[in-house]
C-alpha cells in the first residue's frame, strides 16, 4: 500500500513539473475533443510511418514513472524536421505495472501528431488517442486513417479555421471535413495536415 501511494504521489508530481507547460490539462484530454486543426497546431511533428519497436520501461531518470519507448520508421513527414527514424518516449497513464499494455505494436502503420518534448524527453500524441491514426486497408484496398475516437469531432470547425487562415480547400476536401466521423482516406488526411502545417 505504501509503495502504491508513493508511486501515485510521484506520478502526480511528475505531471505537474516534468511535462510541457500545458500538459497537466493533457491528463483530461481523453474527455476533451480536439479538431484536426487544433491537433496540428499543438503538434511539434507530424509523421506517417511504421512501428519498429516499443518497450515499456521506467523513465531513465524518474524511475517511478513508467514510460513507453517507441521507434518509428518514417515514411513521410508532414510537419517538423524530416528524418528516417523517429524515437520518442511517452508516459504510461496506467500506473498499475501488472496491467500496463502497449499502445504501439510492431509493424503497425500510423500517422502521429506529436507534441513537443518536455525537458525530460516525454511527449505524446496531441489530444492523446485523437492524434494517433491507425492506417488500414478498406474493401477497395485503399489506405484509410482512424484515430482512437473513430474520428468523431475531428473536423469540428475545421472549415471555419481554414477560412480564417485563408486556406483554400478543394471541393473534395471541403466535403471530407463536413463528415462527422468514421475512416477517411490517408491521402485526404495528408492533404489537410500539410495545408494547416504550412508556416503562416
C-alpha angles and dihedrals in degrees: 000000000000092000091048091051091048091050092050092047092049090049092052092050091047093053090054099045111020103048128076112284096262095043100095084074086052087074089070094038090108087074098037115085118221125196118223094255089054092049090051092048091050093049126091093195136016120196143166115217152116130273110248096177144341130195133186109219142141116275107268092236104022098050096184091060117088114215140175118231110207131189118198127191101219118224096174139001120216098173133014134018113343113239139159095228131031121197120185139164121224129193114245108229096200104080093188099101092197091062102038113129131181123259090200128059130196112263094015115142115224147168109215130193102195126195121228115282119256122232087267093055097254124140140153139190112285107265088009107247090015093066096049115081121190114213119218137157121258125213090279091053092250120143111250131186128218127171128210091278097050085254091291110165091003094127100037107140093349092124090052091046090053091051092049089054094044091244113158109217116195120246088255095051091045088057090048094053090050092063117100106220145322132088122326131195115273089229090057092048090049093051093050093047092049091049094053095037094060113110111263 
